Amino acid sequence: MAISGVVGMPTTRIVPYGAEAMTGAAGQLFEDFGVDIEPEEFKVAEPPEFQADEEAMAKQVVDEVEAFWKSLGLNFPREAIDLRF
């Protein structure tokens, strides 16, 4: 996403995974387009359990992606990935 330039477009919205964020984004789109309906329930999967070494590798990758986005002058939505990192 960062390299494509999509995140720099003024109409781009990055929506974190989660029921509250997804239904909020859908509700905002409905409002923007003048649609008078409520978003349906967004079903969220339970996060999987990982071993400590897997968590460490994942954190390193998230750190590297965040640094890359920063090098492009972008704010990486880290909180959308997982609160564990």
CNS distance restraints for C-alpha pairs under 8 A (distance, minus, plus):
assign (resid   1 and name CA) (resid   5 and name CA) 6.62 0.50 0.50
assign (resid   1 and name CA) (resid   6 and name CA) 5.93 0.50 0.50
assign (resid   1 and name CA) (resid   7 and name CA) 6.41 0.50 0.50
assign (resid   2 and name CA) (resid   6 and name CA) 6.75 0.50 0.50
assign (resid   2 and name CA) (resid   7 and name CA) 6.10 0.50 0.50
assign (resid   2 and name CA) (resid  69 and name CA) 6.32 0.50 0.50
assign (resid   2 and name CA) (resid  72 and name CA) 7.66 0.50 0.50
assign (resid   2 and name CA) (resid  74 and name CA) 7.72 0.50 0.50
assign (resid   5 and name CA) (resid   9 and name CA) 6.95 0.50 0.50
assign (resid   6 and name CA) (resid  12 and name CA) 6.67 0.50 0.50
assign (resid   7 and name CA) (resid  12 and name CA) 5.87 0.50 0.50
assign (resid   7 and name CA) (resid  13 and name CA) 7.63 0.50 0.50
assign (resid   7 and name CA) (resid  14 and name CA) 7.67 0.50 0.50
assign (resid   7 and name CA) (resid  74 and name CA) 7.96 0.50 0.50
assign (resid   8 and name CA) (resid  12 and name CA) 7.26 0.50 0.50
assign (resid   8 and name CA) (resid  74 and name CA) 7.92 0.50 0.50
assign (resid  14 and name CA) (resid  77 and name CA) 7.88 0.50 0.50
assign (resid  15 and name CA) (resid  21 and name CA) 6.36 0.50 0.50
assign (resid  15 and name CA) (resid  22 and name CA) 6.61 0.50 0.50
assign (resid  15 and name CA) (resid  25 and name CA) 7.00 0.50 0.50
assign (resid  15 and name CA) (resid  80 and name CA) 7.77 0.50 0.50
assign (resid  16 and name CA) (resid  21 and name CA) 6.07 0.50 0.50
assign (resid  16 and name CA) (resid  22 and name CA) 7.24 0.50 0.50
assign (resid  16 and name CA) (resid  77 and name CA) 7.74 0.50 0.50
assign (resid  16 and name CA) (resid  79 and name CA) 7.83 0.50 0.50
assign (resid  16 and name CA) (resid  80 and name CA) 4.47 0.50 0.50
assign (resid  16 and name CA) (resid  81 and name CA) 7.35 0.50 0.50
assign (resid  17 and name CA) (resid  21 and name CA) 6.77 0.50 0.50
assign (resid  17 and name CA) (resid  22 and name CA) 6.75 0.50 0.50
assign (resid  17 and name CA) (resid  80 and name CA) 6.29 0.50 0.50
assign (resid  17 and name CA) (resid  81 and name CA) 7.69 0.50 0.50
assign (resid  18 and name CA) (resid  22 and name CA) 5.99 0.50 0.50
assign (resid  18 and name CA) (resid  42 and name CA) 7.74 0.50 0.50
assign (resid  18 and name CA) (resid  44 and name CA) 6.20 0.50 0.50
assign (resid  19 and name CA) (resid  23 and name CA) 5.98 0.50 0.50
assign (resid  19 and name CA) (resid  41 and name CA) 7.42 0.50 0.50
assign (resid  19 and name CA) (resid  42 and name CA) 5.10 0.50 0.50
assign (resid  19 and name CA) (resid  43 and name CA) 6.54 0.50 0.50
assign (resid  19 and name CA) (resid  44 and name CA) 6.23 0.50 0.50
assign (resid  20 and name CA) (resid  24 and name CA) 5.90 0.50 0.50
assign (resid  21 and name CA) (resid  25 and name CA) 6.06 0.50 0.50
assign (resid  22 and name CA) (resid  26 and name CA) 6.15 0.50 0.50
assign (resid  22 and name CA) (resid  42 and name CA) 6.79 0.50 0.50
assign (resid  23 and name CA) (resid  27 and name CA) 5.96 0.50 0.50
assign (resid  23 and name CA) (resid  39 and name CA) 5.85 0.50 0.50
assign (resid  23 and name CA) (resid  40 and name CA) 7.30 0.50 0.50
assign (resid  23 and name CA) (resid  41 and name CA) 7.04 0.50 0.50
assign (resid  23 and name CA) (resid  42 and name CA) 6.46 0.50 0.50
assign (resid  24 and name CA) (resid  28 and name CA) 6.14 0.50 0.50
assign (resid  25 and name CA) (resid  29 and name CA) 6.23 0.50 0.50
assign (resid  26 and name CA) (resid  30 and name CA) 6.20 0.50 0.50
assign (resid  26 and name CA) (resid  39 and name CA) 6.01 0.50 0.50
assign (resid  27 and name CA) (resid  31 and name CA) 6.18 0.50 0.50
assign (resid  27 and name CA) (resid  38 and name CA) 6.46 0.50 0.50
assign (resid  27 and name CA) (resid  39 and name CA) 5.82 0.50 0.50
assign (resid  28 and name CA) (resid  32 and name CA) 6.03 0.50 0.50
assign (resid  29 and name CA) (resid  33 and name CA) 6.19 0.50 0.50
assign (resid  30 and name CA) (resid  34 and name CA) 6.02 0.50 0.50
assign (resid  30 and name CA) (resid  35 and name CA) 4.78 0.50 0.50
assign (resid  30 and name CA) (resid  36 and name CA) 6.87 0.50 0.50
assign (resid  30 and name CA) (resid  37 and name CA) 7.10 0.50 0.50
assign (resid  30 and name CA) (resid  38 and name CA) 7.96 0.50 0.50
assign (resid  31 and name CA) (resid  35 and name CA) 5.86 0.50 0.50
assign (resid  31 and name CA) (resid  36 and name CA) 7.17 0.50 0.50
assign (resid  50 and name CA) (resid  54 and name CA) 6.02 0.50 0.50
assign (resid  50 and name CA) (resid  55 and name CA) 6.27 0.50 0.50
assign (resid  51 and name CA) (resid  55 and name CA) 6.29 0.50 0.50
assign (resid  52 and name CA) (resid  56 and name CA) 6.23 0.50 0.50
assign (resid  53 and name CA) (resid  57 and name CA) 6.31 0.50 0.50
assign (resid  54 and name CA) (resid  58 and name CA) 6.14 0.50 0.50
assign (resid  55 and name CA) (resid  59 and name CA) 6.09 0.50 0.50
assign (resid  56 and name CA) (resid  60 and name CA) 6.32 0.50 0.50
assign (resid  57 and name CA) (resid  61 and name CA) 6.41 0.50 0.50
assign (resid  58 and name CA) (resid  62 and name CA) 6.22 0.50 0.50
assign (resid  59 and name CA) (resid  63 and name CA) 6.07 0.50 0.50
assign (resid  59 and name CA) (resid  85 and name CA) 5.83 0.50 0.50
assign (resid  60 and name CA) (resid  64 and name CA) 6.23 0.50 0.50
assign (resid  61 and name CA) (resid  65 and name CA) 6.20 0.50 0.50
assign (resid  62 and name CA) (resid  66 and name CA) 6.05 0.50 0.50
assign (resid  62 and name CA) (resid  78 and name CA) 7.73 0.50 0.50
assign (resid  62 and name CA) (resid  85 and name CA) 7.79 0.50 0.50
assign (resid  63 and name CA) (resid  67 and name CA) 6.18 0.50 0.50
assign (resid  64 and name CA) (resid  68 and name CA) 6.18 0.50 0.50
assign (resid  65 and name CA) (resid  69 and name CA) 6.24 0.50 0.50
assign (resid  65 and name CA) (resid  76 and name CA) 7.86 0.50 0.50
assign (resid  66 and name CA) (resid  70 and name CA) 6.20 0.50 0.50
assign (resid  66 and name CA) (resid  75 and name CA) 7.67 0.50 0.50
assign (resid  66 and name CA) (resid  76 and name CA) 5.36 0.50 0.50
assign (resid  66 and name CA) (resid  78 and name CA) 7.25 0.50 0.50
assign (resid  67 and name CA) (resid  71 and name CA) 6.21 0.50 0.50
assign (resid  68 and name CA) (resid  72 and name CA) 6.62 0.50 0.50
assign (resid  69 and name CA) (resid  73 and name CA) 6.51 0.50 0.50
assign (resid  69 and name CA) (resid  74 and name CA) 5.09 0.50 0.50
assign (resid  69 and name CA) (resid  75 and name CA) 6.40 0.50 0.50
assign (resid  69 and name CA) (resid  76 and name CA) 5.91 0.50 0.50
assign (resid  70 and name CA) (resid  74 and name CA) 5.06 0.50 0.50
assign (resid  70 and name CA) (resid  75 and name CA) 6.06 0.50 0.50
assign (resid  70 and name CA) (resid  76 and name CA) 7.15 0.50 0.50
assign (resid  77 and name CA) (resid  81 and name CA) 7.35 0.50 0.50
assign (resid  78 and name CA) (resid  82 and name CA) 7.31 0.50 0.50
assign (resid  78 and name CA) (resid  85 and name CA) 7.95 0.50 0.50
assign (resid  79 and name CA) (resid  83 and name CA) 6.11 0.50 0.50
assign (resid  81 and name CA) (resid  85 and name CA) 7.90 0.50 0.50
